[in-house]
Amino acid sequence: MAIKLIANYSKRLGLPGYSSHQFSVSVETELVTTDDVAGESQRLYQRLQSTVDEQILHTGFVPPADYGMESPQPNDGSPRETGEASWKCSGKQKDLILKLVAEHNLDKADVEALAIERFGKGVKILNKVETSGLIDELLDTHGGKPQGGSNRRNGSVYQGANGRKAA
């Protein structure tokens, strides 16, 4: 009577940027005798382990630490902002901050100082959640009451001069 020995070996490695890769090998074999099942299992395990270890050394694409954090390329064909001029928040958030600065005659240096005080970095490099907090503080300090009371959730409902939501 033939005995089936089924073995699986899998390994997952963490990579930078919350990435990982995994490789797995499975094999099924028949044993003619049950004399040395433990020894055959050990031999098979070692073989699978060495095969997986050899293959997993080749990581392929490893994303940089900020992979996926950049704003997507605009669909209108316009070039994406680069370098110092790029903002990490959404376009709507950027527009709202600029609108608040213009409408309330805010000093850009004061807004920049507020961002650094609150988040340890300048306005243009705040992420979306941090930018939302900055916008909330600007609205609380300089006007622009939310519509329908305080039902903001990580964002602001700002009524501009035309009565429409700006973000």
N, CA, C and O of each residue as an XYZ file, in Angstrom:
668
protein
N       0.832     -1.166      0.000
C       0.000      0.000      0.000
C       0.891      1.248      0.000
O       1.807      1.364      0.814
N       0.611      2.183     -0.924
C       1.376      3.421     -1.029
C       0.828      4.453     -0.040
O      -0.379      4.543      0.188
N       1.727      5.209      0.527
C       1.362      6.245      1.487
C       1.723      7.599      0.870
O       2.832      7.791      0.373
N       0.776      8.527      0.911
C       1.023      9.865      0.377
C       1.619     10.741      1.469
O       1.146     10.762      2.606
N       2.655     11.455      1.099
C       3.269     12.437      1.980
C       3.099     13.789      1.275
O       3.628     13.993      0.182
N       2.379     14.688      1.890
C       2.115     16.000      1.309
C       2.792     17.037      2.190
O       2.572     17.079      3.400
N       3.619     17.877      1.569
C       4.357     18.886      2.330
C       4.184     20.255      1.673
O       4.149     20.372      0.448
N       4.078     21.266      2.495
C       3.983     22.658      2.049
C       5.000     23.471      2.827
O       5.220     23.239      4.015
N       5.616     24.426      2.147
C       6.517     25.348      2.833
C       6.279     26.719      2.242
O       6.258     26.885      1.022
N       6.099     27.712      3.116
C       5.803     29.067      2.678
C       6.590     30.036      3.528
O       6.823     29.791      4.711
N       7.003     31.143      2.919
C       7.715     32.172      3.664
C       7.278     33.527      3.147
O       7.168     33.733      1.938
N       7.027     34.461      4.075
C       6.670     35.837      3.729
C       7.701     36.752      4.387
O       8.025     36.597      5.565
N       8.209     37.707      3.609
C       9.170     38.671      4.120
C       8.588     40.074      4.035
O       8.013     40.457      3.016
N       8.740     40.832      5.106
C       8.326     42.229      5.094
C       9.357     43.057      4.347
O      10.560     42.822      4.464
N       8.882     44.021      3.583
C       9.736     44.915      2.814
C       9.404     46.349      3.178
O       8.373     46.600      3.802
N      10.261     47.303      2.799
C       9.964     48.717      3.100
C       8.652     49.169      2.477
O       8.165     48.568      1.520
N       8.098     50.212      3.020
C       6.874     50.801      2.476
C       5.659     49.924      2.698
O       4.765     49.895      1.852
N       5.601     49.205      3.812
C       4.469     48.333      4.143
C       4.205     47.312      3.039
O       3.057     46.970      2.757
N       5.259     46.842      2.434
C       5.147     45.861      1.364
C       5.692     44.534      1.876
O       6.369     44.483      2.903
N       5.395     43.480      1.163
C       5.948     42.174      1.502
C       5.908     41.318      0.258
O       5.237     41.645     -0.721
N       6.634     40.221      0.310
C       6.481     39.229     -0.744
C       6.525     37.849     -0.120
O       7.086     37.645      0.957
N       5.922     36.916     -0.822
C       5.755     35.583     -0.282
C       6.013     34.577     -1.390
O       5.727     34.825     -2.562
N       6.565     33.428     -0.990
C       6.743     32.336     -1.931
C       6.377     31.056     -1.205
O       6.691     30.882     -0.027
N       5.712     30.168     -1.918
C       5.235     28.933     -1.319
C       5.450     27.786     -2.299
O       5.284     27.945     -3.509
N       5.818     26.639     -1.764
C       5.976     25.429     -2.572
C       5.214     24.300     -1.886
O       5.284     24.138     -0.668
N       4.497     23.536     -2.672
C       3.790     22.358     -2.173
C       4.212     21.167     -3.018
O       4.424     21.292     -4.224
N       4.331     20.014     -2.377
C       4.699     18.806     -3.104
C       3.956     17.622     -2.496
O       3.698     17.570     -1.293
N       3.628     16.689     -3.354
C       2.962     15.463     -2.924
C       3.778     14.302     -3.476
O       4.104     14.269     -4.662
N       4.103     13.357     -2.611
C       4.880     12.195     -3.037
C       4.297     10.937     -2.404
O       3.571     11.001     -1.412
N       4.626      9.804     -2.993
C       4.173      8.526     -2.440
C       5.349      7.801     -1.830
O       6.423      7.709     -2.426
N       5.134      7.289     -0.639
C       6.154      6.488      0.032
C       5.821      5.010     -0.200
O       4.676      4.579     -0.063
N       6.837      4.272     -0.546
C       6.646      2.851     -0.797
C       6.526      2.094      0.525
O       5.813      1.096      0.618
N       7.227      2.578      1.534
C       7.234      1.901      2.829
C       7.079      2.920      3.945
O       7.398      4.093      3.755
N       6.611      2.505      5.071
C       6.447      3.398      6.225
C       7.627      3.303      7.178
O       7.564      3.805      8.300
N       8.697      2.663      6.739
C       9.854      2.450      7.603
C      10.472      3.758      8.111
O      10.890      3.841      9.267
N      10.530      4.783      7.244
C      11.234      6.003      7.627
C      10.428      7.249      7.258
O      10.938      8.130      6.566
N       9.183      7.331      7.711
C       8.327      8.484      7.418
C       8.943      9.757      8.012
O       8.947     10.802      7.360
N       9.461      9.677      9.238
C      10.054     10.848      9.880
C      11.274     11.332      9.098
O      11.418     12.532      8.868
N      12.136     10.438      8.696
C      13.327     10.814      7.936
C      12.968     11.390      6.572
O      13.573     12.368      6.131
N      11.981     10.786      5.898
C      11.539     11.280      4.589
C      10.880     12.651      4.728
O      11.067     13.523      3.880
N      10.113     12.837      5.794
C       9.497     14.141      6.054
C      10.562     15.213      6.276
O      10.455     16.321      5.750
N      11.573     14.884      7.046
C      12.655     15.831      7.317
C      13.402     16.181      6.032
O      13.705     17.350      5.793
N      13.703     15.178      5.203
C      14.399     15.415      3.939
C      13.563     16.316      3.030
O      14.088     17.243      2.413
N      12.261     16.039      2.952
C      11.369     16.814      2.108
C      11.246     18.258      2.620
O      11.256     19.203      1.831
N      11.132     18.417      3.924
C      11.040     19.757      4.506
C      12.295     20.563      4.197
O      12.205     21.714      3.770
N      13.461     19.966      4.411
C      14.718     20.669      4.132
C      14.829     21.047      2.662
O      15.330     22.123      2.334
N      14.372     20.183      1.788
C      14.419     20.465      0.354
C      13.488     21.621     -0.014
O      13.868     22.509     -0.777
N      12.274     21.607      0.529
C      11.333     22.689      0.273
C      11.844     24.014      0.850
O      11.747     25.060      0.209
N      12.382     23.953      2.052
C      12.899     25.159      2.686
C      14.034     25.767      1.876
O      14.052     26.980      1.667
N      14.967     24.967      1.423
C      16.087     25.506      0.641
C      15.605     26.052     -0.702
O      16.132     27.055     -1.182
N      14.613     25.407     -1.312
C      14.063     25.890     -2.585
C      13.393     27.252     -2.399
O      13.626     28.173     -3.181
N      12.565     27.377     -1.368
C      11.878     28.650     -1.104
C      12.898     29.730     -0.772
O      12.803     30.846     -1.282
N      13.868     29.414      0.074
C      14.881     30.400      0.453
C      15.689     30.876     -0.755
O      16.021     32.058     -0.844
N      16.004     29.993     -1.666
C      16.736     30.389     -2.882
C      15.898     31.343     -3.725
O      16.417     32.328     -4.249
N      14.615     31.058     -3.856
C      13.755     31.873     -4.709
C      13.375     33.212     -4.071
O      13.255     34.215     -4.774
N      13.192     33.237     -2.787
C      12.722     34.465     -2.137
C      13.821     35.513     -2.028
O      13.549     36.667     -1.695
N      15.046     35.124     -2.301
C      16.146     36.093     -2.324
C      15.944     37.140     -3.411
O      16.458     38.252     -3.290
N      15.215     36.815     -4.460
C      14.981     37.715     -5.580
C      13.690     38.485     -5.314
O      12.598     38.031     -5.656
N      13.834     39.663     -4.696
C      12.666     40.401     -4.239
C      11.888     41.069     -5.362
O      10.709     41.377     -5.184
N      12.501     41.301     -6.500
C      11.788     42.011     -7.555
C      11.583     43.461     -7.167
O      12.447     44.059     -6.524
N      10.463     44.030     -7.544
C      10.170     45.434     -7.263
C       9.963     45.649     -5.769
O       9.151     44.968     -5.142
N      10.703     46.600     -5.204
C      10.522     47.007     -3.820
C      10.159     48.488     -3.853
O      10.975     49.314     -4.264
N       8.945     48.836     -3.425
C       8.532     50.235     -3.505
C       9.308     51.110     -2.532
O       9.693     50.655     -1.455
N       9.540     52.374     -2.911
C      10.175     53.297     -1.971
C       9.245     53.574     -0.797
O       8.054     53.269     -0.860
N       9.778     54.146      0.264
C       9.004     54.359      1.491
C       7.764     55.216      1.268
O       6.764     55.030      1.961
N       7.802     56.151      0.318
C       6.661     57.037      0.094
C       5.781     56.566     -1.060
O       4.968     57.339     -1.568
N       5.932     55.315     -1.480
C       5.160     54.779     -2.600
C       3.665     54.844     -2.300
O       3.219     54.417     -1.235
N       2.905     55.373     -3.235
C       1.471     55.470     -3.068
C       1.018     56.687     -2.288
O      -0.185     56.887     -2.119
N       1.936     57.501     -1.811
C       1.580     58.668     -1.017
C       1.436     59.921     -1.872
O       0.925     60.935     -1.397
N       1.877     59.868     -3.117
C       1.811     61.030     -3.978
C       0.418     61.166     -4.575
O      -0.312     60.183     -4.708
N       0.056     62.400     -4.935
C      -1.219     62.639     -5.595
C      -1.160     62.053     -6.990
O      -0.100     62.063     -7.617
N      -2.275     61.541     -7.492
C      -2.264     60.967     -8.834
C      -2.046     62.033     -9.897
O      -2.299     63.217     -9.672
N      -1.573     61.594    -11.057
C      -1.355     62.478    -12.202
C      -2.698     63.060    -12.633
O      -3.676     62.319    -12.737
N      -2.772     64.385    -12.889
C      -4.041     64.941    -13.345
C      -4.450     64.354    -14.690
O      -3.606     64.058    -15.535
N      -5.768     64.188    -14.877
C      -6.279     63.626    -16.120
C      -6.458     64.662    -17.211
O      -6.766     64.317    -18.351
N      -6.267     65.943    -16.869
C      -6.501     66.984    -17.863
C      -5.301     67.242    -18.765
O      -5.329     68.169    -19.575
N      -4.262     66.447    -18.640
C      -3.094     66.600    -19.493
C      -2.086     67.609    -18.975
O      -0.990     67.729    -19.522
N      -2.450     68.342    -17.915
C      -1.510     69.317    -17.383
C      -0.418     68.603    -16.606
O      -0.678     67.567    -15.995
N       0.797     69.135    -16.616
C       1.880     68.468    -15.890
C       1.650     68.556    -14.393
O       1.075     69.527    -13.902
N       2.087     67.572    -13.693
C       1.956     67.527    -12.251
C       2.993     68.447    -11.634
O       4.109     68.569    -12.140
N       2.622     69.089    -10.549
C       3.570     69.954     -9.869
C       4.699     69.122     -9.303
O       4.486     67.991     -8.866
N       5.897     69.677     -9.311
C       7.051     68.949     -8.801
C       7.826     69.820     -7.832
O       7.641     71.036     -7.781
N       8.688     69.187     -7.069
C       9.615     69.899     -6.197
C       8.930     70.690     -5.117
O       7.936     70.239     -4.546
N       9.450     71.870     -4.829
C       8.966     72.711     -3.755
C       7.501     73.117     -3.935
O       6.793     73.331     -2.951
N       7.047     73.224     -5.175
C       5.709     73.737     -5.436
C       4.614     72.705     -5.189
O       3.443     73.080     -5.140
N       4.937     71.437     -5.032
C       3.894     70.416     -4.907
C       3.294     70.407     -3.501
O       3.985     70.635     -2.509
N       2.016     70.143     -3.446
C       1.279     70.031     -2.188
C       0.946     68.562     -1.992
O       0.642     67.859     -2.955
N       1.002     68.094     -0.749
C       0.714     66.687     -0.445
C      -0.773     66.447     -0.170
O      -1.222     65.301     -0.177
N      -1.528     67.497      0.068
C      -2.957     67.351      0.356
C      -3.742     67.257     -0.948
O      -3.156     67.267     -2.031
N      -5.046     67.167     -0.847
C      -5.881     67.102     -2.043
C      -5.954     68.479     -2.705
O      -5.677     69.499     -2.073
N      -6.325     68.493     -3.961
C      -6.479     69.750     -4.677
C      -7.543     70.635     -4.057
O      -7.379     71.854     -3.994
N      -8.640     70.030     -3.595
C      -9.712     70.807     -2.954
C      -9.225     71.440     -1.653
O      -9.568     72.582     -1.346
N      -8.427     70.696     -0.894
C      -7.900     71.250      0.351
C      -6.959     72.422      0.061
O      -7.022     73.458      0.723
N      -6.101     72.248     -0.922
C      -5.184     73.322     -1.316
C      -5.976     74.559     -1.720
O      -5.684     75.666     -1.267
N      -6.984     74.367     -2.579
C      -7.801     75.490     -3.044
C      -8.497     76.183     -1.880
O      -8.584     77.410     -1.854
N      -8.995     75.404     -0.913
C      -9.698     75.993      0.228
C      -8.742     76.811      1.095
O      -9.096     77.903      1.541
N      -7.561     76.309      1.332
C      -6.577     77.067      2.119
C      -6.246     78.380      1.418
O      -6.233     79.438      2.047
N      -5.982     78.312      0.130
C      -5.661     79.528     -0.620
C      -6.839     80.501     -0.622
O      -6.649     81.715     -0.551
N      -8.058     79.959     -0.703
C      -9.255     80.799     -0.680
C      -9.405     81.479      0.676
O      -9.703     82.671      0.743
N      -9.200     80.731      1.755
C      -9.291     81.311      3.098
C      -8.246     82.403      3.299
O      -8.546     83.453      3.867
N      -7.025     82.160      2.836
C      -5.953     83.154      2.947
C      -6.349     84.428      2.206
O      -6.182     85.533      2.723
N      -6.876     84.265      0.991
C      -7.257     85.432      0.185
C      -8.459     86.163      0.773
O      -8.429     87.385      0.912
N      -9.527     85.426      1.123
C     -10.756     86.058      1.611
C     -10.589     86.755      2.954
O     -11.243     87.763      3.219
N      -9.721     86.224      3.798
C      -9.561     86.780      5.136
C      -8.264     87.585      5.274
O      -7.876     87.963      6.380
N      -7.601     87.842      4.144
C      -6.350     88.606      4.128
C      -5.350     88.077      5.155
O      -4.746     88.845      5.904
N      -5.184     86.749      5.178
C      -4.257     86.126      6.127
C      -2.844     86.223      5.589
O      -2.616     86.157      4.381
N      -1.914     86.379      6.488
C      -0.502     86.391      6.122
C      -0.062     84.940      5.908
O      -0.200     84.112      6.809
N       0.456     84.636      4.740
C       0.875     83.256      4.438
C       1.926     82.767      5.419
O       1.965     81.583      5.753
N       2.785     83.680      5.884
C       3.815     83.298      6.856
C       3.181     82.866      8.180
O       3.680     81.964      8.852
N       2.067     83.526      8.549
C       1.371     83.145      9.790
C       0.729     81.766      9.650
O       0.768     80.967     10.586
N       0.137     81.483      8.489
C      -0.473     80.176      8.247
C       0.611     79.099      8.249
O       0.419     78.019      8.808
N       1.743     79.394      7.626
C       2.879     78.461      7.616
C       3.362     78.201      9.037
O       3.625     77.054      9.401
N       3.482     79.258      9.846
C       3.925     79.114     11.236
C       2.939     78.270     12.038
O       3.345     77.471     12.881
N       1.645     78.447     11.777
C       0.621     77.653     12.463
C       0.776     76.168     12.114
O       0.695     75.308     12.991
N       0.997     75.877     10.839
C       1.186     74.484     10.417
C       2.414     73.876     11.097
O       2.378     72.731     11.548
N       3.485     74.640     11.165
C       4.716     74.138     11.800
C       4.506     73.939     13.294
O       4.977     72.958     13.869
N       3.796     74.876     13.922
C       3.512     74.755     15.355
C       2.670     73.515     15.648
O       2.956     72.779     16.592
N       1.628     73.279     14.839
C       0.692     72.179     15.091
C       1.217     70.818     14.628
O       1.000     69.807     15.295
N       1.913     70.794     13.473
C       2.250     69.507     12.859
C       3.744     69.303     12.612
O       4.154     68.236     12.156
N       4.558     70.312     12.909
C       5.998     70.160     12.754
C       6.483     70.217     11.314
O       7.608     69.812     11.019
N       5.634     70.719     10.410
C       6.023     70.848      9.009
C       5.172     71.902      8.327
O       4.117     72.299      8.822
N       5.659     72.342      7.182
C       4.993     73.406      6.447
C       3.690     72.967      5.804
O       3.404     71.776      5.682
N       2.899     73.967      5.390
C       1.570     73.732      4.828
C       1.623     72.793      3.627
O       0.817     71.868      3.530
N       2.556     73.020      2.721
C       2.583     72.261      1.464
C       2.917     70.786      1.654
O       2.629     69.976      0.773
N       3.513     70.423      2.776
C       3.870     69.009      2.965
C       2.994     68.303      3.998
O       3.293     67.184      4.414
N       1.907     68.965      4.410
C       0.938     68.300      5.292
C       0.169     67.249      4.492
O      -0.166     67.473      3.329
N      -0.108     66.101      5.118
C      -0.950     65.108      4.444
C      -2.410     65.541      4.556
O      -2.703     66.592      5.126
N      -3.309     64.753      4.027
C      -4.722     65.136      3.969
C      -5.342     65.303      5.353
O      -6.115     66.236      5.574
N      -5.016     64.419      6.279
C      -5.594     64.507      7.622
C      -5.060     65.740      8.345
O      -5.820     66.463      8.989
N      -3.748     65.980      8.238
C      -3.162     67.159      8.868
C      -3.726     68.438      8.256
O      -4.029     69.394      8.970
N      -3.865     68.451      6.938
C      -4.423     69.621      6.256
C      -5.848     69.880      6.720
O      -6.248     71.029      6.902
N      -6.608     68.815      6.911
C      -7.977     68.959      7.411
C      -7.980     69.643      8.774
O      -8.810     70.516      9.030
N      -7.066     69.255      9.641
C      -6.951     69.885     10.956
C      -6.581     71.357     10.851
O      -7.104     72.189     11.593
N      -5.681     71.677      9.930
C      -5.296     73.070      9.717
C      -6.490     73.883      9.214
O      -6.736     74.993      9.684
N      -7.225     73.323      8.260
C      -8.408     74.006      7.728
C      -9.427     74.241      8.845
O      -9.983     75.334      8.952
N      -9.675     73.232      9.672
C     -10.606     73.398     10.791
C     -10.174     74.550     11.692
O     -10.995     75.365     12.114
N      -8.869     74.607     11.980
C      -8.380     75.678     12.858
C      -8.520     77.040     12.193
O      -8.887     78.013     12.852
N      -8.233     77.125     10.903
C      -8.393     78.395     10.181
C      -9.852     78.831     10.179
O     -10.154     80.007     10.379
N     -10.754     77.883      9.955
C     -12.182     78.216      9.960
C     -12.649     78.643     11.346
O     -13.415     79.597     11.478
N     -12.187     77.935     12.386
C     -12.572     78.285     13.748
C     -12.038     79.664     14.134
O     -12.712     80.419     14.835
N     -10.850     79.987     13.683
C     -10.197     81.235     14.062
C     -10.647     82.423     13.228
O     -10.788     83.532     13.742
N     -10.872     82.191     11.937
C     -11.085     83.310     11.028
C     -12.457     83.343     10.381
O     -12.685     84.157      9.486
N     -13.367     82.500     10.795
C     -14.718     82.551     10.249
C     -14.963     81.443      9.251
O     -14.128     80.565      9.034
N     -16.146     81.516      8.647
C     -16.537     80.460      7.716
C     -17.172     79.341      8.493
O     -16.616     78.247      8.589
N     -18.342     79.609      9.052
C     -19.004     78.626      9.908
C     -19.469     77.427      9.089
O     -19.934     77.598      7.962
N     -19.353     76.215      9.637
C     -19.845     75.042      8.919
C     -21.358     75.078      8.794
O     -22.056     75.584      9.672
N     -21.846     74.544      7.710
C     -23.284     74.497      7.468
C     -23.914     73.460      8.393
O     -23.391     72.354      8.532
N     -25.044     73.813      9.032
C     -25.767     72.844      9.848
C     -25.080     72.500     11.139
O     -25.276     71.400     11.657
N     -24.280     73.394     11.683
C     -23.636     73.127     12.960
C     -22.305     72.439     12.779
O     -21.649     72.571     11.746
N     -21.922     71.705     13.797
C     -20.587     71.120     13.812
C     -20.640     69.641     13.458
O     -20.404     68.797     14.322
N     -20.944     69.308     12.212
C     -20.935     67.894     11.825
C     -19.789     67.618     10.851
O     -19.958     66.921      9.851
N     -18.620     68.182     11.164
C     -17.433     67.931     10.358
C     -16.793     66.628     10.792
O     -16.784     66.304     11.980
N     -16.265     65.889      9.852
C     -15.533     64.660     10.165
C     -14.255     64.683      9.357
O     -14.259     64.368      8.167
N     -13.146     65.061     10.009
C     -11.851     65.166      9.341
C     -11.919     66.037      8.099
O     -11.185     65.802      7.139
N     -12.759     67.005      8.104
C     -12.865     67.883      6.955
C     -13.747     69.037      7.334
O     -14.195     69.134      8.476
N     -14.002     69.909      6.394
C     -14.785     71.082      6.689
C     -15.818     71.288      5.620
O     -15.595     71.000      4.444
N     -16.961     71.794      6.050
C     -17.983     72.213      5.117
C     -17.942     73.725      5.180
O     -18.440     74.320      6.135
N     -17.366     74.341      4.192
C     -17.159     75.778      4.204
C     -18.076     76.425      3.188
O     -18.095     76.029      2.023
N     -18.828     77.406      3.616
C     -19.705     78.131      2.712
C     -18.950     79.350      2.202
O     -18.688     80.285      2.959
N     -18.612     79.341      0.960
C     -17.929     80.468      0.338
C     -18.910     81.549     -0.025
O     -20.081     81.472      0.347
N     -18.454     82.571     -0.752
C     -19.265     83.720     -1.109
C     -20.440     83.315     -1.997
O     -21.487     83.961     -1.954
N     -20.291     82.254     -2.804
C     -21.372     81.830     -3.688
C     -22.343     80.879     -3.006
O     -23.285     80.412     -3.645
N     -22.143     80.579     -1.727
C     -23.044     79.711     -0.987
C     -22.841     78.233     -1.231
O     -23.598     77.416     -0.707
N     -21.841     77.866     -2.013
C     -21.580     76.452     -2.298
C     -20.451     75.958     -1.423
O     -19.622     76.735     -0.948
N     -20.430     74.652     -1.219
C     -19.362     74.040     -0.444
C     -18.056     74.183     -1.208
O     -17.993     73.917     -2.408
N     -17.008     74.608     -0.496
C     -15.704     74.743     -1.133
C     -14.895     73.475     -1.001
O     -13.969     73.267     -1.785
N     -15.201     72.621     -0.046
C     -14.479     71.355      0.107
C     -15.381     70.345      0.769
O     -14.971     69.206      0.995
